């Protein structure tokens, strides 16, 4: 038996690919580690914050 299905509004279907320098990647990895979240979650939160939205 698997986990319960997510609500349609919670399903993440889109991806964002970007190129970083090694220094930028290290900085992002370290920031995510300090925040106690995955790099993906940290980047998602950074994008949402930069967009001016509190949650999309």
Secondary structure, 3 states (H helix, E strand, C coil): CCCCCCCHHHCCCCCCCCCCCHHHHHHHHHHHHHHCCCHHHHHHHHHHHHHCCCCC
